[in-house]
């Protein structure tokens, strides 16, 4: 049995995935989102759903092809589920994922369920022009999120500090400390609007609230576990919105 060295692991992390894996992104999204949307509405004539799926697929496919070429380590960090870099000092704030991530997931699932219900019942419809504005904002949010990921290879989905992780304070991170969250909040709040349901904004907001709360625990973890983060906080004063918050 050969022992994988740290150099081998690093080289593997920085090796791009085969392009065909990412070119299948539209297939993944149609199976994950499109199938239940069209199945439970019993129609393929849902224009807003098609516009949503097409723009979502194009945005993510193009973004991840670029990320895969320039920063492939990010994709592997985004898919990891095991926390490997925690210490006694950082374990407690990082442990809040056990509550925060399920609450966010429940909020988004409820939002999708209400979107489908709203389409079937026409309970709280939204004018088509407003839906298009929502779709544009949705894609702006995705783009901000993907640019943040391109600029920060350590942006995993779970609260963790990787071995050798470096502080990122350039690009979007020179203006706000959590641009990935900013983009995520934009797309989560505009998702119900792009698909024509005012009422589904309620669970979408319930999904956003724990994400905002998560900023506090992530910063607590980073202050305790990453050299220079406290100084970074004094230099970059805003968490999510430049000049506001």
C-alpha positions as a printed Julia matrix, in Angstrom:
245×3 Matrix{Float64}:
   0.0    0.0     0.0
   1.35   3.42   -0.92
   1.11   6.36    1.44
  -0.38   9.48   -0.17
   1.87  12.43    0.62
   0.68  15.94    1.39
   2.07  17.02   -2.0
   0.04  14.31   -3.76
  -3.12  15.4    -1.97
  -2.53  19.04   -2.88
  -1.87  18.15   -6.5
  -5.06  16.1    -6.62
  -7.08  18.99   -5.15
  -5.76  21.32   -7.85
  -6.48  18.95  -10.75
  -9.5   20.1   -12.83
 -12.47  17.75  -13.15
 -13.31  16.37  -16.62
 -15.31  19.05  -18.47
 -18.09  16.6   -19.32
 -18.97  16.31  -15.62
 -19.77  20.04  -15.53
 -21.42  20.1   -18.96
 -24.02  17.75  -17.47
 -25.06  20.5   -15.03
 -28.38  21.15  -16.88
 -29.24  17.44  -16.55
 -28.57  17.51  -12.81
 -30.75  20.6   -12.34
 -33.62  19.28  -14.45
 -33.65  16.03  -12.45
 -33.31  17.77   -9.08
 -35.63  20.75   -9.68
 -37.38  20.45  -13.03
 -38.8   16.97  -12.57
 -40.68  17.71   -9.3
 -41.84  21.12  -10.58
 -43.36  19.71  -13.77
 -44.56  16.48  -12.13
 -46.54  18.19   -9.37
 -48.0   20.83  -11.67
 -48.81  18.2   -14.34
 -47.73  20.51  -17.16
 -44.69  21.33  -19.27
 -46.21  24.7   -20.26
 -44.87  26.54  -17.21
 -42.89  29.29  -18.96
 -41.38  30.79  -15.81
 -40.05  27.37  -14.77
 -38.34  26.89  -18.13
 -36.8   30.37  -18.01
 -35.62  29.68  -14.48
 -34.11  26.28  -15.34
 -32.43  27.49  -18.54
 -30.87  30.61  -16.98
 -29.87  28.7   -13.82
 -28.24  25.94  -15.89
 -26.37  28.37  -18.14
 -25.16  30.48  -15.21
 -23.9   27.51  -13.18
 -22.39  25.62  -16.13
 -20.42  28.6   -17.44
 -19.37  29.66  -13.94
 -18.18  26.22  -12.91
 -16.32  25.62  -16.17
 -14.37  28.82  -15.41
 -13.89  27.86  -11.76
 -12.79  24.36  -12.78
 -10.12  25.85  -15.05
  -8.85  28.59  -12.74
  -9.58  27.29   -9.23
 -10.51  23.55   -9.25
  -9.73  23.15   -5.55
 -12.92  25.13   -4.82
 -15.16  22.47   -6.36
 -13.67  19.76   -4.17
 -13.93  21.94   -1.08
 -17.59  22.68   -1.88
 -18.43  18.97   -2.07
 -16.7   17.85    1.11
 -18.92  16.8     4.01
 -16.34  15.93    6.66
 -14.81  18.62    8.86
 -11.07  18.08    9.06
  -9.49  21.27   10.41
 -11.32  22.02   13.66
  -9.63  22.46   17.03
 -11.02  22.63   20.56
 -11.3   26.41   20.13
 -13.18  26.3    16.81
 -15.3   23.18   17.34
 -18.14  24.92   19.22
 -18.98  27.71   16.71
 -18.56  25.28   13.79
 -20.96  22.87   15.49
 -23.86  25.26   14.89
 -24.05  23.79   11.36
 -26.03  20.92   12.89
 -28.93  23.32   13.45
 -28.42  26.08   10.9
 -28.02  23.96    7.74
 -31.17  21.83    8.34
 -33.25  24.95    9.07
 -32.04  26.54    5.83
 -32.81  23.36    3.88
 -36.32  23.14    5.35
 -36.98  26.79    4.47
 -35.93  26.27    0.84
 -37.92  23.02    0.51
 -41.02  24.77    1.89
 -40.45  27.63   -0.54
 -40.38  25.24   -3.5
 -43.46  23.41   -2.21
 -45.37  26.69   -1.91
 -44.21  27.79   -5.37
 -45.73  24.64   -6.87
 -48.9   25.0    -4.78
 -49.18  28.65   -5.77
 -48.81  27.83   -9.46
 -51.61  25.26   -9.22
 -53.98  27.47   -7.22
 -53.01  30.97   -8.49
 -53.12  32.02   -4.82
 -50.6   34.9    -4.84
 -49.62  35.44   -8.5
 -46.94  37.9    -9.6
 -47.03  39.95  -12.83
 -44.77  38.51  -15.53
 -42.64  41.67  -15.71
 -41.91  41.45  -11.98
 -41.04  37.76  -12.4
 -38.43  38.68  -15.02
 -36.93  41.27  -12.65
 -36.81  38.53  -10.01
 -35.07  36.21  -12.47
 -32.46  38.85  -13.28
 -31.78  39.43   -9.56
 -31.63  35.65   -9.04
 -28.86  35.38  -11.64
 -27.03  38.42  -10.25
 -27.02  36.68   -6.87
 -25.69  33.46   -8.42
 -22.99  35.4   -10.26
 -21.84  37.17   -7.08
 -21.75  33.81   -5.3
 -19.75  32.19   -8.11
 -17.26  35.09   -8.34
 -16.72  34.79   -4.58
 -16.08  31.07   -5.01
 -13.66  31.7    -7.87
 -11.71  34.08   -5.62
 -11.72  31.84   -2.55
 -10.76  28.18   -2.96
 -11.5   27.54    0.73
 -15.22  28.43    0.52
 -16.68  25.12    1.67
 -20.36  24.57    2.48
 -19.55  23.52    6.03
 -17.92  25.57    8.75
 -14.34  24.33    8.81
 -10.76  25.57    8.52
  -8.65  23.58    6.09
  -5.0   22.81    6.74
  -2.92  25.58    5.16
  -5.98  27.78    4.61
  -5.09  31.37    3.84
  -6.99  34.56    4.52
  -8.56  35.95    1.34
  -8.82  39.74    1.38
  -8.78  40.63   -2.33
 -11.49  40.91   -4.99
 -14.98  40.94   -3.49
 -13.44  40.09   -0.12
 -11.75  43.5    -0.08
 -15.19  45.14    0.16
 -17.31  42.75    2.24
 -16.27  39.84    4.42
 -18.9   37.36    3.22
 -19.7   37.97   -0.47
 -20.69  34.34   -0.98
 -23.45  34.8     1.59
 -24.5   38.09   -0.02
 -25.0   36.35   -3.35
 -26.79  33.45   -1.7
 -29.23  35.78    0.07
 -30.01  37.56   -3.2
 -30.84  34.37   -5.08
 -32.81  32.85   -2.2
 -35.04  35.91   -1.86
 -35.52  36.4    -5.61
 -36.21  32.72   -6.35
 -39.91  32.83   -5.32
 -40.44  36.05   -7.3
 -38.85  34.59  -10.45
 -41.28  31.65  -10.23
 -44.36  33.75   -9.53
 -45.23  33.26   -5.85
 -45.38  36.01   -3.24
 -46.36  33.67   -0.4
 -43.26  31.48   -0.86
 -41.16  34.48    0.12
 -42.08  33.65    3.73
 -40.17  30.33    3.92
 -37.42  31.85    1.74
 -36.94  34.53    4.39
 -36.92  31.8     7.04
 -34.05  30.19    5.11
 -32.13  33.47    4.89
 -32.34  34.3     8.61
 -30.18  31.34    9.77
 -27.67  32.15    7.01
 -27.29  35.67    8.42
 -26.99  34.22   11.94
 -24.32  31.83   10.63
 -22.06  34.81    9.87
 -21.63  35.37   13.62
 -20.52  31.79   14.28
 -18.29  31.63   11.21
 -16.49  34.79   12.29
 -16.11  33.43   15.82
 -14.52  30.31   14.32
 -12.22  32.31   12.04
 -11.08  34.68   14.8
 -10.11  31.7    16.95
  -8.63  29.59   14.18
  -7.18  31.83   11.45
  -4.26  34.17   11.88
  -4.99  37.72   10.76
  -8.78  37.49   10.69
  -9.32  39.95   13.54
  -7.17  42.51   11.71
  -9.12  41.79    8.51
 -12.35  42.65   10.36
 -11.0   46.06   11.25
  -9.92  46.72    7.65
 -13.09  45.42    5.96
 -15.91  46.71    8.13
 -18.95  45.37    6.29
 -20.22  41.8     6.45
 -22.73  41.52    3.62
 -23.62  44.89    2.07
 -20.98  47.55    1.31
 -21.4   50.76    3.37
 -24.55  49.36    5.03
 -23.98  46.09    6.94
